[in-house]
Amino acid sequence: MTNSTRAGKRERLAGAAVRVLHEQGVEKTTLADIARAADVPVGNVYYYFKTKDQLIEAAIEAHGHELDSMIEALERPATPQERLKALLRGWIGHSDLTARYGCPTGTLASELDKRDDGLDRAIAKVMGRLLDWVEAQFAAMGRQDARELAVALFASYQGIALLTNTFRDPGLMAMEGRRLERWIDSLS
């Protein structure tokens, strides 16, 4: 088996772990569930990951890679206001998925917080990178209260993701997104 084949299967397993953990939750998910979703024989999973926790770590890394790609794309708009609005539109674009399963990263963070194995800190670092990026956008707008504004935006999203999921209503996220866009415009 070549290194690229090994890396490809490992990445497929990590990507499948992201999806299955989001849809089923940490406790309900088995290695067999992830193997099925990745179309990898369950016995092969142990070649790449000895434990479920190692696979969760790989899923957290995959969340980090997705975040890096998202931030790269969000850097394209010219102004920080447009970059923040693009972030909102991205979140809203996943409102149907959020209505079914909640925020992928936020839900995982909440589940891992109930455990005492350090994985909660790993997902917190990923979320912290996005929070830092949002703060940098507000700072680029000349706001001295950039950190507070970043926390407010992030908290608003996590709150509406929870409500969208609780009530299974993607329209809630769209409504809050419009309000947040007006809020961002009012800050310039």
Secondary structure, 3 states (H helix, E strand, C coil): CCHHHHHHHHHHHHHHHHHHHHHHCCCCCCHHHHHHHHCCCHHHHHHHCCCHHHHHHHHHHHHHHHHHHHHHHHCCCCCHHHHHHHHHHHHHHCHHHHHHHCCHHHHHHHHHHCCCCCHHHHHHHHHHHHHHHHHHHHHHCCCCCHHHHHHHHHHHHHHHHHHHHHHCCHHHHHHHHHHHHHHHHHCC
